[in-house]
């Protein structure tokens, strides 16, 4: 019994010393920016870091999105290797590494979903000077509550005490402001009114004005001139999950493929599909909805959301495509527009898209990019790699 007590005391002392060391690492970095929200966290984290680098601030960024990464002060990226899945303790090790570099700023994406873990991440690990909440939409309702209001309250756990908060969320702003006021934090609502279409056209991928405006506001808070920050953002590399368009010309047909897998909550998905398809007249719209075994509810939400968009066909892929097909048929999607394909060779999916295309189609990959074999990512890679092959005339009968 004595040995057990001594071992417990030693362990407690070790934890106390370790936490004190972490706090020293945190306080050694003057500007700490914690990015939270339903959608766009990874993109905004990258944009802010790029703007700060362009302004001469030595900056380290940590992205949790499609592929976890650390962006180094020179813009190079290092992969985060997880042996046992994601864990918020990871943030402590990021600060340990970052403190050695003696940066001016760190931009860190919130990796927690559970409300308690979001609170712990902010109060114990990040201790941000600037908080960013991109938006609040109904997602992860099983963990953050059944309403968008409860989701907003959960996201508000990353608002610091006595700091500054920037958000592009409009509808739920009153909730965020009430929390910010209670913590004596000044909160700013950012609207995408100052970013022009010409400025957006200089990005190498499809970025959202909300994200850019939000990142510019944060960079201004740190003292970076707008033109300098924007220039850095425009030349920075996108997140692997960023919205991208690939044009494939194959056998007198044009296939425009969009990677929309990162926007897998219903509201974001509907917004992007309508944004892409609104200008179209005669071209067809084909949806590829990829599912995974532990996300049936999310796939069902996306099926429901398709009632708010125009489409010609829906291809169901992934681990539970037959279950999703049953749900889709029972909720009004016509059988002649629906194809449950499961997880065939990705070339089979491409050929099905080609067969369904008359002259021009716009194909949007939605749902889950991951899963046991990361099948959604495989679909994206296959369509991307079709670009040079198709243009060279490959794949002809």
C-alpha positions as CSV (number, residue, x, y, z in Angstrom):
1,X,0.0,0.0,0.0
2,X,2.8,2.4,0.8
3,X,4.4,1.7,-2.6
4,X,1.1,2.5,-4.3
5,X,0.8,5.8,-2.4
6,X,4.4,6.8,-3.3
7,X,3.9,5.9,-6.9
8,X,0.7,7.9,-7.0
9,X,2.4,10.9,-5.5
10,X,5.3,10.7,-7.9
11,X,2.8,10.5,-10.8
12,X,0.9,13.6,-9.6
13,X,4.1,15.5,-9.1
14,X,5.1,14.6,-12.7
15,X,1.8,15.8,-14.0
16,X,2.1,19.1,-12.2
17,X,5.6,19.7,-13.5
18,X,4.7,18.7,-17.0
19,X,1.7,21.1,-17.0
20,X,3.9,23.9,-15.7
21,X,6.4,23.3,-18.5
22,X,3.5,23.3,-21.0
23,X,2.3,26.7,-19.6
24,X,5.8,28.1,-20.1
25,X,5.8,26.9,-23.7
26,X,2.4,28.5,-24.3
27,X,3.4,31.9,-22.7
28,X,6.6,31.9,-24.7
29,X,4.5,32.5,-27.9
30,X,3.1,36.0,-27.8
31,X,0.2,35.6,-30.4
32,X,-1.9,32.4,-30.0
33,X,-4.8,32.1,-32.5
34,X,-7.3,29.3,-31.9
35,X,-9.5,28.5,-34.9
36,X,-12.9,26.7,-34.3
37,X,-16.2,26.4,-36.2
38,X,-18.3,23.9,-38.1
39,X,-16.7,24.4,-41.5
40,X,-13.6,26.1,-42.9
41,X,-11.3,25.7,-39.9
42,X,-8.4,24.2,-41.8
43,X,-8.7,26.7,-44.7
44,X,-8.9,29.7,-42.3
45,X,-5.9,28.4,-40.2
46,X,-3.8,28.2,-43.4
47,X,-4.9,31.6,-44.6
48,X,-4.1,33.3,-41.4
49,X,-0.7,31.7,-41.1
50,X,0.1,32.6,-44.8
51,X,-0.9,36.2,-44.1
52,X,1.2,36.4,-41.0
53,X,4.2,34.9,-42.7
54,X,3.9,37.4,-45.6
55,X,3.9,40.2,-43.0
56,X,7.2,39.0,-41.5
57,X,5.8,37.2,-38.5
58,X,7.5,33.9,-37.7
59,X,4.5,31.6,-37.6
60,X,3.8,28.0,-36.9
61,X,0.4,26.6,-37.8
62,X,-1.2,23.3,-36.9
63,X,-4.0,21.9,-39.1
64,X,-6.3,19.0,-38.0
65,X,-8.4,18.8,-41.3
66,X,-8.3,16.2,-44.0
67,X,-4.6,15.4,-43.4
68,X,-3.2,16.6,-40.0
69,X,-0.2,18.9,-40.7
70,X,2.2,21.3,-39.0
71,X,3.1,24.3,-41.3
72,X,6.6,25.5,-40.5
73,X,7.7,29.1,-40.5
74,X,9.1,28.8,-44.0
75,X,5.8,27.4,-45.3
76,X,7.0,23.8,-45.5
77,X,4.7,21.2,-44.1
78,X,5.3,18.2,-41.8
79,X,2.9,15.3,-41.4
80,X,1.5,14.4,-38.0
81,X,1.8,10.7,-37.4
82,X,-0.9,9.3,-35.1
83,X,-0.3,5.8,-33.7
84,X,-3.6,5.6,-31.8
85,X,-6.0,8.1,-33.4
86,X,-6.6,11.8,-32.6
87,X,-6.2,13.0,-29.0
88,X,-6.3,16.6,-27.7
89,X,-3.0,15.8,-25.8
90,X,-1.5,16.3,-29.3
91,X,-1.8,20.0,-28.8
92,X,0.6,19.9,-25.9
93,X,3.3,18.4,-28.1
94,X,2.7,20.9,-30.8
95,X,3.4,23.7,-28.3
96,X,6.5,21.9,-27.1
97,X,7.8,21.8,-30.7
98,X,6.7,25.3,-31.5
99,X,8.3,26.9,-28.4
100,X,11.7,25.6,-29.6
101,X,11.3,27.6,-32.8
102,X,10.6,30.8,-30.8
103,X,7.8,32.0,-33.1
104,X,6.0,35.3,-33.0
105,X,2.6,33.5,-33.5
106,X,1.0,30.1,-33.6
107,X,-2.3,29.4,-35.4
108,X,-3.9,26.2,-34.2
109,X,-7.0,24.5,-35.4
110,X,-9.4,23.2,-32.7
111,X,-9.4,19.4,-32.9
112,X,-12.0,18.7,-30.3
113,X,-15.7,18.1,-31.0
114,X,-17.0,17.1,-27.5
115,X,-17.9,20.4,-25.7
116,X,-15.9,19.4,-22.6
117,X,-12.9,18.7,-24.6
118,X,-13.3,22.0,-26.5
119,X,-13.3,23.8,-23.1
120,X,-10.2,21.9,-22.0
121,X,-8.4,22.5,-25.2
122,X,-8.8,26.3,-24.9
123,X,-8.4,26.8,-21.2
124,X,-5.6,24.3,-20.5
125,X,-3.7,23.8,-23.8
126,X,-4.0,26.8,-26.1
127,X,-4.9,29.8,-23.9
128,X,-5.5,31.9,-27.0
129,X,-5.1,35.6,-27.4
130,X,-7.3,35.6,-30.5
131,X,-10.2,33.3,-31.0
132,X,-11.7,32.6,-34.4
133,X,-15.1,30.9,-35.0
134,X,-15.7,30.4,-38.6
135,X,-19.4,29.5,-38.5
136,X,-22.0,27.4,-36.6
137,X,-24.0,24.9,-38.5
138,X,-25.9,21.7,-37.6
139,X,-23.2,19.0,-37.5
140,X,-22.0,16.4,-35.0
141,X,-25.4,16.7,-33.3
142,X,-24.8,13.5,-31.5
143,X,-21.9,15.1,-29.5
144,X,-22.8,18.8,-29.5
145,X,-26.5,18.7,-29.0
146,X,-29.6,18.4,-31.2
147,X,-29.9,22.0,-32.3
148,X,-27.7,24.6,-34.0
149,X,-27.9,26.7,-30.8
150,X,-26.3,23.9,-28.7
151,X,-23.7,23.6,-31.4
152,X,-23.0,27.3,-31.1
153,X,-22.7,27.0,-27.3
154,X,-20.2,24.2,-27.7
155,X,-18.1,26.1,-30.2
156,X,-18.2,29.1,-27.8
157,X,-16.0,27.1,-25.4
158,X,-13.0,28.2,-27.4
159,X,-13.7,31.9,-26.7
160,X,-10.9,33.0,-24.3
161,X,-11.1,35.1,-21.2
162,X,-10.0,38.7,-21.8
163,X,-9.1,38.2,-25.5
164,X,-10.4,39.0,-28.9
165,X,-12.8,36.9,-31.0
166,X,-13.5,37.1,-34.7
167,X,-16.4,35.3,-36.4
168,X,-18.2,35.1,-39.7
169,X,-21.3,33.6,-38.1
170,X,-24.3,35.8,-38.5
171,X,-27.4,33.9,-37.4
172,X,-26.0,32.7,-34.1
173,X,-23.9,35.8,-33.4
174,X,-26.1,36.9,-30.4
175,X,-25.2,33.6,-28.6
176,X,-21.5,34.1,-29.3
177,X,-21.6,37.7,-28.2
178,X,-23.3,36.8,-24.9
179,X,-20.6,34.3,-24.1
180,X,-17.8,36.7,-25.2
181,X,-19.2,39.5,-23.0
182,X,-19.4,37.2,-20.0
183,X,-15.7,36.5,-20.5
184,X,-14.7,40.2,-21.1
185,X,-13.7,39.3,-24.7
186,X,-14.2,41.7,-27.5
187,X,-16.0,40.0,-30.4
188,X,-16.2,41.1,-34.0
189,X,-18.7,40.0,-36.6
190,X,-17.0,39.9,-40.0
191,X,-19.0,40.2,-43.3
192,X,-17.4,39.3,-46.7
193,X,-18.0,42.8,-48.1
194,X,-14.5,44.0,-48.9
195,X,-13.1,41.1,-50.9
196,X,-13.6,41.5,-54.6
197,X,-14.2,38.8,-57.3
198,X,-10.9,39.9,-58.9
199,X,-9.0,39.2,-55.7
200,X,-10.7,35.8,-55.3
201,X,-9.8,34.9,-58.9
202,X,-6.1,35.0,-57.9
203,X,-6.4,32.0,-55.6
204,X,-5.3,28.7,-57.1
205,X,-8.3,26.9,-55.8
206,X,-11.9,27.7,-55.0
207,X,-11.9,29.7,-51.7
208,X,-14.8,31.3,-49.9
209,X,-15.0,35.1,-49.4
210,X,-16.0,34.5,-45.7
211,X,-12.8,32.6,-45.0
212,X,-10.6,35.2,-46.7
213,X,-12.4,38.2,-45.0
214,X,-12.1,36.5,-41.6
215,X,-8.4,35.7,-42.1
216,X,-7.7,39.3,-43.2
217,X,-9.4,40.7,-40.1
218,X,-7.2,38.5,-37.8
219,X,-4.1,39.5,-39.7
220,X,-5.1,43.2,-39.3
221,X,-5.5,42.6,-35.6
222,X,-1.8,41.4,-35.5
223,X,-0.7,44.5,-37.5
224,X,-0.3,43.1,-41.0
225,X,-1.4,45.4,-43.9
226,X,-4.2,44.1,-45.9
227,X,-2.4,44.0,-49.3
228,X,0.5,42.2,-47.7
229,X,-1.6,39.6,-46.0
230,X,-3.8,39.0,-49.0
231,X,-0.8,38.5,-51.3
232,X,0.6,35.8,-48.9
233,X,-2.8,34.1,-48.9
234,X,-3.1,34.0,-52.6
235,X,0.1,32.2,-53.2
236,X,-0.2,29.8,-50.3
237,X,-1.0,26.1,-50.8
238,X,-4.6,25.0,-50.1
239,X,-5.7,22.4,-47.6
240,X,-6.0,18.9,-49.1
241,X,-9.7,19.1,-48.4
242,X,-10.2,22.5,-50.0
243,X,-12.8,22.8,-52.8
244,X,-11.1,22.2,-56.1
245,X,-12.2,21.7,-59.6
246,X,-10.7,19.3,-62.1
247,X,-11.5,19.5,-65.8
248,X,-11.3,16.2,-67.7
249,X,-11.7,16.1,-71.5
250,X,-12.3,12.6,-72.6
251,X,-13.7,11.3,-75.9
252,X,-15.5,14.5,-76.9
253,X,-17.0,14.9,-73.4
254,X,-16.1,17.3,-70.7
255,X,-16.3,16.2,-67.0
256,X,-15.8,18.9,-64.3
257,X,-15.1,17.1,-61.0
258,X,-15.4,19.0,-57.7
259,X,-14.0,17.8,-54.4
260,X,-16.7,18.8,-51.9
261,X,-15.9,16.0,-49.4
262,X,-14.7,18.5,-46.8
263,X,-18.1,20.2,-46.6
264,X,-20.0,17.1,-45.3
265,X,-22.7,18.8,-43.2
266,X,-26.0,19.4,-45.0
267,X,-26.0,23.2,-45.0
268,X,-22.4,23.6,-46.4
269,X,-23.0,20.9,-49.0
270,X,-26.2,22.5,-50.3
271,X,-24.5,25.9,-50.4
272,X,-21.6,24.6,-52.5
273,X,-23.7,22.5,-54.8
274,X,-26.0,25.4,-55.6
275,X,-23.0,27.7,-56.0
276,X,-21.4,25.4,-58.6
277,X,-24.6,24.5,-60.5
278,X,-26.4,27.8,-60.5
279,X,-24.7,29.2,-63.6
280,X,-25.2,25.9,-65.5
281,X,-27.8,25.6,-68.3
282,X,-27.5,22.4,-70.4
283,X,-24.8,20.6,-68.5
284,X,-25.7,17.6,-66.3
285,X,-25.1,17.5,-62.5
286,X,-23.9,14.1,-61.1
287,X,-23.6,13.6,-57.3
288,X,-21.2,11.0,-55.9
289,X,-22.2,10.4,-52.2
290,X,-19.6,8.4,-50.4
291,X,-20.6,6.8,-47.1
292,X,-18.8,5.1,-44.2
293,X,-20.1,2.5,-41.8
294,X,-20.1,4.7,-38.7
295,X,-21.7,7.7,-40.4
296,X,-25.0,6.4,-41.6
297,X,-26.9,9.4,-40.0
298,X,-24.7,11.9,-41.9
299,X,-25.4,10.1,-45.2
300,X,-29.1,10.2,-44.4
301,X,-28.8,14.0,-43.7
302,X,-27.1,14.5,-47.1
303,X,-29.8,12.5,-48.9
304,X,-32.4,14.8,-47.3
305,X,-30.4,17.8,-48.3
306,X,-30.5,16.8,-52.0
307,X,-34.2,17.8,-52.1
308,X,-32.8,21.4,-52.1
309,X,-30.5,21.1,-55.1
310,X,-30.9,20.2,-58.8
311,X,-29.2,17.1,-60.0
312,X,-29.5,14.5,-62.7
313,X,-28.0,11.4,-61.1
314,X,-26.7,10.2,-57.7
315,X,-24.0,7.6,-57.4
316,X,-23.8,6.0,-54.0
317,X,-20.3,4.7,-53.0
318,X,-18.6,3.6,-49.8
319,X,-19.1,1.0,-47.1
320,X,-22.9,1.2,-46.6
321,X,-24.1,2.2,-50.1
322,X,-27.0,-0.3,-50.0
323,X,-28.3,1.1,-46.7
324,X,-28.1,4.6,-48.1
325,X,-29.9,3.5,-51.2
326,X,-32.8,2.1,-49.2
327,X,-33.1,5.4,-47.3
328,X,-32.9,7.4,-50.6
329,X,-35.6,5.4,-52.3
330,X,-37.9,5.7,-49.3
331,X,-37.3,9.5,-49.2
332,X,-38.2,10.4,-52.8
333,X,-35.1,9.9,-54.9
334,X,-36.3,8.2,-58.2
335,X,-34.8,4.8,-58.8
336,X,-33.7,5.8,-62.4
337,X,-31.6,8.6,-60.9
338,X,-29.9,6.4,-58.3
339,X,-27.0,4.0,-58.6
340,X,-25.6,2.1,-55.6
341,X,-22.1,1.1,-56.6
342,X,-20.4,0.2,-53.3
343,X,-16.6,0.2,-53.4
344,X,-15.6,-1.0,-56.9
345,X,-12.4,0.0,-58.7
346,X,-12.5,3.8,-58.9
347,X,-12.1,3.4,-62.7
348,X,-15.5,1.8,-62.7
349,X,-17.0,4.9,-61.0
350,X,-15.2,7.1,-63.6
351,X,-16.6,5.1,-66.5
352,X,-20.1,5.2,-65.1
353,X,-19.8,9.0,-64.9
354,X,-18.6,9.1,-68.5
355,X,-21.5,6.9,-69.7
356,X,-24.0,9.2,-67.9
357,X,-22.5,12.3,-69.4
358,X,-24.0,13.5,-72.7
359,X,-21.6,16.3,-73.6
360,X,-20.7,18.1,-70.4
361,X,-21.2,17.1,-66.7
362,X,-20.4,18.6,-63.4
363,X,-19.6,15.9,-60.8
364,X,-19.5,16.7,-57.1
365,X,-18.0,14.3,-54.6
366,X,-19.8,14.7,-51.2
367,X,-20.0,12.8,-47.9
368,X,-17.1,11.1,-46.2
369,X,-13.7,11.3,-47.7
370,X,-12.3,8.8,-45.2
371,X,-13.4,5.4,-43.9
372,X,-11.6,2.2,-43.4
373,X,-9.8,2.4,-46.8
374,X,-10.2,6.2,-47.3
375,X,-12.4,5.5,-50.4
376,X,-13.5,9.1,-50.9
377,X,-9.8,10.1,-51.1
378,X,-9.3,7.4,-53.7
379,X,-12.1,8.7,-55.8
380,X,-10.7,12.2,-55.7
381,X,-7.2,11.0,-56.6
382,X,-8.5,8.9,-59.6
383,X,-10.4,11.8,-61.1
384,X,-7.4,14.1,-60.6
385,X,-5.1,11.7,-62.3
386,X,-7.5,11.4,-65.2
387,X,-6.7,14.9,-66.3
388,X,-3.4,14.2,-68.1
389,X,-4.5,10.7,-69.3
390,X,-7.7,12.0,-70.8
391,X,-6.1,14.9,-72.5
392,X,-3.6,12.6,-74.1
393,X,-6.4,10.4,-75.4
394,X,-5.9,7.6,-73.0
395,X,-8.9,5.4,-72.1
396,X,-10.3,5.2,-75.5
397,X,-12.2,2.1,-76.5
